[in-house]
Amino acid sequence: MSQHATVQKQLAAGDRRTYWTRRRREQLAGWLFIAPEVIGMLVLAVFPLVFSLGLSLTEWNLVGGLSAIKFIGLDNFAELFRDGRFLRALKNNIGFTVGTVPATMLLGVVLAAIIHKKLYFKTYFKVAFFVPYICSTVAVSAVWSALYHPSKGPLNQLLIQLGLSDPPRWLVDTSWSLVAIMVIYVWQLLGYQIIIFLAGMTNIPDELYEAATIDGASGFQQFRRITLPLLGPTTFFLAITSTISSFKVFDMIKFLTNGGPNYSSTVIVYQIYEEGFQHFRMGYASAMSWVLFLIIMLVTSLTWITQTRKVHY
């Protein structure tokens, strides 16, 4: 080998050593560590999202295979707002959210304040309220289904003993089915709200309450003037997560009513499941999914803007 070739080889090896500096090796190691997470996110989240957007513009019977996909543009979205069942589901979903989110947050902050200030055995009450949240929704629904039994359920038996001759039929009554599910939902979610509010209250300095007590403020005044304002970020977080959760309710409705009777408890996610996996109309179900996504994004954005303005003011 000539001297010139040897020099060229040494220079090339030096360039490779210069390129793979310690910083670049650390960056490569970091990318290799997060690669499984990135690949998993692309495969399990980004691809289904893009694929569902494409499906929403098609007519596709799942049984027919990929060859049965037919592009129809925005026809699915136009059909949605002529579909009486979808509009009923949307109305039920809005009513469910309006009925459960404020009630859960109000009960949560009040009970958290009582536990934080007034009760002994705080740990016991925290666990007691939190247990329903970590229990299986199916198990919780099964217990409440027995409680709601029209003739033999303890709840209606109690109402009869109190003098009500014709108690509600709860899950089999079109006027009460959604309300009955809302009660279960609030009861199950309440423990989570209490724990989060308690965490927020723990970060409020005791000196503020001591100063207010010296100034003669009552417990209610301290709660209204100190606790609630300083729980603003916690309340905002729970409002966002509770709203999203209420629009995604499915398993409880599937187990208790199957969307009935007479579609009185059908919500959007249940109808997506029904159209996609019972009627096999995947394009129509995907269009519903995107409408639900846009509704959640709109509500979340409005809540965020409202909270931001309050902080600036």
Secondary structure per residue as TSV (DSSP state, phi and psi in degrees):
chain	resnum	aa	ss	phi	psi
A	1	M	-	360.0	132.9
A	2	S	-	-71.8	162.0
A	3	Q	H	-64.6	-35.8
A	4	H	H	-63.8	-43.9
A	5	A	H	-64.8	-37.2
A	6	T	H	-64.8	-41.1
A	7	V	H	-64.3	-42.8
A	8	Q	H	-61.1	-41.3
A	9	K	H	-63.9	-41.2
A	10	Q	H	-65.5	-38.5
A	11	L	H	-66.1	-39.9
A	12	A	H	-64.1	-41.9
A	13	A	H	-64.4	-37.3
A	14	G	H	-66.6	-36.9
A	15	D	H	-63.8	-41.2
A	16	R	H	-64.1	-40.9
A	17	R	H	-65.5	-35.9
A	18	T	H	-68.7	-38.9
A	19	Y	H	-66.3	-46.7
A	20	W	S	-84.0	68.9
A	21	T	-	-70.9	171.3
A	22	R	H	-62.0	-38.8
A	23	R	H	-65.1	-42.5
A	24	R	H	-67.8	-36.3
A	25	R	H	-64.6	-39.1
A	26	E	H	-66.3	-40.3
A	27	Q	H	-63.5	-42.1
A	28	L	H	-62.2	-43.0
A	29	A	H	-61.2	-40.1
A	30	G	H	-63.4	-44.4
A	31	W	H	-64.0	-36.8
A	32	L	H	-66.2	-35.4
A	33	F	H	-67.8	-39.9
A	34	I	H	-90.3	-5.1
A	35	A	H	-56.9	-44.7
A	36	P	H	-59.2	-39.1
A	37	E	H	-66.9	-43.4
A	38	V	H	-64.5	-44.6
A	39	I	H	-63.6	-43.6
A	40	G	H	-61.3	-40.3
A	41	M	H	-65.4	-41.2
A	42	L	I	-64.6	-41.6
A	43	V	I	-76.3	-41.0
A	44	L	I	-96.5	-13.6
A	45	A	I	-124.1	-58.0
A	46	V	I	-68.2	-47.9
A	47	F	H	-61.0	-48.2
A	48	P	H	-60.1	-35.0
A	49	L	H	-63.9	-48.8
A	50	V	H	-66.6	-40.4
A	51	F	H	-64.2	-40.5
A	52	S	H	-66.6	-34.5
A	53	L	H	-63.6	-42.2
A	54	G	H	-64.1	-41.4
A	55	L	H	-63.8	-32.1
A	56	S	T	-63.9	-16.6
A	57	L	T	-98.9	12.4
A	58	T	E	-129.2	167.5
A	59	E	E	-111.7	119.3
A	60	W	-	-144.7	118.8
A	61	N	B	-88.6	119.5
A	62	L	G	-56.2	-33.1
A	63	V	G	-66.7	-27.8
A	64	G	G	-77.4	-7.7
A	65	G	-	79.9	178.7
A	66	L	G	-64.2	-26.6
A	67	S	G	-67.6	-16.2
A	68	A	G	-87.6	-0.2
A	69	I	-	-68.9	130.7
A	70	K	E	-131.6	122.1
A	71	F	E	-72.0	128.2
A	72	I	-	-130.6	8.6
A	73	G	T	69.2	-133.7
A	74	L	T	-93.1	16.8
A	75	D	H	-61.4	-36.7
A	76	N	H	-61.8	-42.5
A	77	F	H	-67.9	-36.9
A	78	A	H	-66.2	-38.5
A	79	E	H	-67.5	-33.0
A	80	L	H	-54.4	-45.1
A	81	F	T	-86.2	5.6
A	82	R	T	-108.2	-3.3
A	83	D	-	-88.7	111.8
A	84	G	H	-62.5	-34.8
A	85	R	H	-67.7	-40.0
A	86	F	H	-66.0	-42.3
A	87	L	H	-64.0	-35.8
A	88	R	H	-66.0	-42.3
A	89	A	H	-63.1	-40.6
A	90	L	H	-63.1	-43.8
A	91	K	H	-62.0	-44.0
A	92	N	H	-62.7	-40.3
A	93	N	H	-64.6	-43.1
A	94	I	H	-63.9	-43.7
A	95	G	H	-62.2	-38.7
A	96	F	H	-63.2	-44.7
A	97	T	H	-66.1	-46.6
A	98	V	H	-63.9	-33.2
A	99	G	H	-81.4	-28.2
A	100	T	H	-99.6	-40.8
A	101	V	H	-64.2	-53.8
A	102	P	H	-62.4	-40.2
A	103	A	H	-63.1	-44.2
A	104	T	H	-64.4	-42.8
A	105	M	H	-69.7	-38.9
A	106	L	H	-64.5	-49.6
A	107	L	H	-62.1	-39.2
A	108	G	H	-62.5	-47.2
A	109	V	H	-70.4	-36.4
A	110	V	H	-67.0	-48.9
A	111	L	H	-65.4	-36.9
A	112	A	H	-63.6	-40.5
A	113	A	H	-64.9	-39.5
A	114	I	H	-65.7	-45.8
A	115	I	H	-63.8	-39.7
A	116	H	H	-68.0	-34.7
A	117	K	H	-110.2	-33.8
A	118	K	T	-112.0	-15.0
A	119	L	-	-107.1	147.0
A	120	Y	S	-87.1	169.9
A	121	F	-	55.1	47.6
A	122	K	H	-60.0	-38.9
A	123	T	H	-61.3	-40.2
A	124	Y	H	-61.8	-45.6
A	125	F	H	-68.4	-34.8
A	126	K	H	-60.8	-47.1
A	127	V	H	-66.6	-42.1
A	128	A	H	-61.7	-41.1
A	129	F	H	-75.3	-28.6
A	130	F	H	-83.4	-23.3
A	131	V	H	-56.2	-46.0
A	132	P	H	-58.1	-32.0
A	133	Y	H	-67.1	-36.5
A	134	I	H	-89.6	-6.0
A	135	C	S	-76.3	156.3
A	136	S	-	-61.0	134.4
A	137	T	H	-62.2	-34.6
A	138	V	H	-64.5	-42.9
A	139	A	H	-64.5	-43.6
A	140	V	H	-61.4	-43.4
A	141	S	H	-64.7	-37.0
A	142	A	H	-64.1	-42.0
A	143	V	H	-63.7	-47.0
A	144	W	H	-68.8	-29.4
A	145	S	H	-61.2	-39.9
A	146	A	H	-68.4	-38.6
A	147	L	H	-65.0	-32.9
A	148	Y	T	-87.9	3.1
A	149	H	-	-54.1	130.2
A	150	P	T	-59.1	-35.7
A	151	S	T	-112.3	-34.3
A	152	K	T	-109.4	-0.4
A	153	G	-	-71.3	142.1
A	154	P	H	-57.1	-34.3
A	155	L	H	-65.5	-48.2
A	156	N	H	-71.2	-31.7
A	157	Q	H	-61.7	-40.7
A	158	L	H	-64.4	-43.1
A	159	L	H	-63.7	-36.8
A	160	I	H	-66.0	-41.5
A	161	Q	H	-63.2	-29.8
A	162	L	T	-82.6	-1.2
A	163	G	T	106.5	3.8
A	164	L	-	-86.2	109.9
A	165	S	S	-74.7	-29.8
A	166	D	S	-127.5	77.8
A	167	P	-	-69.6	160.6
A	168	P	-	-59.9	149.8
A	169	R	-	-91.7	7.4
A	170	W	G	50.0	-106.3
A	171	L	G	-69.9	-15.4
A	172	V	G	-108.0	13.1
A	173	D	-	-112.3	127.0
A	174	T	T	-62.3	-25.4
A	175	S	T	-83.7	-19.9
A	176	W	T	-118.3	-12.7
A	177	S	H	-60.6	-47.0
A	178	L	H	-69.6	-37.3
A	179	V	H	-62.8	-41.7
A	180	A	H	-61.6	-40.8
A	181	I	H	-69.2	-36.2
A	182	M	H	-62.1	-39.3
A	183	V	H	-61.6	-45.4
A	184	I	H	-62.9	-43.1
A	185	Y	H	-61.5	-46.2
A	186	V	H	-62.2	-43.9
A	187	W	H	-61.3	-40.9
A	188	Q	H	-73.3	-38.4
A	189	L	H	-81.4	-15.3
A	190	L	H	-60.1	-40.7
A	191	G	H	-61.0	-40.6
A	192	Y	H	-62.8	-43.5
A	193	Q	H	-62.1	-42.0
A	194	I	H	-61.9	-44.6
A	195	I	H	-62.4	-42.9
A	196	I	H	-67.4	-42.1
A	197	F	H	-64.6	-39.1
A	198	L	H	-62.1	-39.3
A	199	A	H	-62.7	-40.3
A	200	G	H	-65.7	-40.0
A	201	M	H	-67.7	-31.2
A	202	T	H	-63.1	-29.3
A	203	N	T	-84.1	-3.2
A	204	I	S	-83.3	124.8
A	205	P	-	-61.3	136.9
A	206	D	H	-65.9	-23.4
A	207	E	H	-61.4	-31.6
A	208	L	H	-65.1	-41.8
A	209	Y	H	-69.6	-37.5
A	210	E	H	-64.1	-42.6
A	211	A	H	-65.1	-39.6
A	212	A	H	-66.1	-37.5
A	213	T	H	-64.5	-41.7
A	214	I	H	-63.2	-35.6
A	215	D	T	-77.9	-2.8
A	216	G	T	91.0	14.8
A	217	A	-	-73.6	137.7
A	218	S	-	-77.1	171.3
A	219	G	H	-60.8	-40.6
A	220	F	H	-66.7	-39.9
A	221	Q	H	-64.4	-39.1
A	222	Q	H	-64.2	-40.5
A	223	F	I	-63.9	-42.9
A	224	R	I	-76.1	-36.7
A	225	R	I	-94.2	-22.4
A	226	I	I	-115.1	-56.7
A	227	T	I	-64.2	-53.8
A	228	L	H	-62.3	-46.5
A	229	P	H	-61.6	-39.8
A	230	L	H	-77.2	-12.0
A	231	L	T	-91.1	11.2
A	232	G	H	-53.4	-52.8
A	233	P	H	-61.2	-38.3
A	234	T	H	-65.2	-44.3
A	235	T	H	-62.0	-41.2
A	236	F	H	-62.0	-45.3
A	237	F	H	-60.1	-45.9
A	238	L	H	-68.8	-33.8
A	239	A	H	-63.9	-42.9
A	240	I	H	-65.7	-53.0
A	241	T	H	-66.0	-36.7
A	242	S	H	-68.7	-38.7
A	243	T	H	-63.9	-46.3
A	244	I	H	-61.4	-44.2
A	245	S	H	-62.8	-39.5
A	246	S	H	-68.0	-30.1
A	247	F	H	-77.8	-14.9
A	248	K	T	-102.0	7.1
A	249	V	-	-60.1	131.8
A	250	F	-	-147.9	-55.2
A	251	D	H	-61.2	-38.4
A	252	M	H	-64.3	-43.0
A	253	I	H	-68.7	-40.1
A	254	K	H	-61.3	-42.0
A	255	F	H	-74.1	-40.9
A	256	L	H	-87.2	-41.3
A	257	T	T	-132.5	-13.8
A	258	N	T	53.4	34.6
A	259	G	T	82.1	-2.8
A	260	G	-	-100.1	-168.0
A	261	P	S	-76.3	142.3
A	262	N	T	56.6	40.7
A	263	Y	T	63.6	19.4
A	264	S	T	-72.3	-20.0
A	265	S	T	-119.4	15.0
A	266	T	-	-72.0	132.4
A	267	V	-	-121.3	175.5
A	268	I	H	-63.5	-44.4
A	269	V	H	-64.0	-38.2
A	270	Y	H	-65.3	-39.1
A	271	Q	H	-70.5	-32.6
A	272	I	H	-59.9	-45.9
A	273	Y	H	-61.1	-42.8
A	274	E	H	-66.6	-45.6
A	275	E	H	-68.8	-39.1
A	276	G	H	-79.4	-40.9
A	277	F	H	-113.9	-1.3
A	278	Q	T	-114.6	-42.3
A	279	H	S	-97.0	-7.9
A	280	F	-	60.5	28.1
A	281	R	B	-93.8	79.2
A	282	M	H	-68.4	-35.7
A	283	G	H	-64.7	-43.7
A	284	Y	H	-66.6	-41.1
A	285	A	H	-64.3	-37.5
A	286	S	H	-66.2	-37.6
A	287	A	H	-62.3	-41.8
A	288	M	H	-60.5	-41.3
A	289	S	H	-60.5	-40.6
A	290	W	H	-73.0	-33.4
A	291	V	H	-63.9	-43.2
A	292	L	H	-62.3	-42.3
A	293	F	H	-59.4	-44.0
A	294	L	H	-67.1	-36.3
A	295	I	H	-64.0	-47.3
A	296	I	H	-62.4	-42.9
A	297	M	H	-62.5	-40.6
A	298	L	H	-64.7	-47.4
A	299	V	H	-63.4	-42.8
A	300	T	H	-63.4	-41.6
A	301	S	H	-64.8	-42.9
A	302	L	H	-63.3	-41.4
A	303	T	H	-63.6	-42.1
A	304	W	H	-63.1	-45.0
A	305	I	H	-63.3	-42.2
A	306	T	H	-61.7	-45.3
A	307	Q	H	-64.7	-40.2
A	308	T	H	-63.2	-41.0
A	309	R	H	-65.5	-39.2
A	310	K	H	-62.2	-40.7
A	311	V	H	-64.3	-40.8
A	312	H	H	-68.1	-36.2
A	313	Y	-	-75.6	360.0
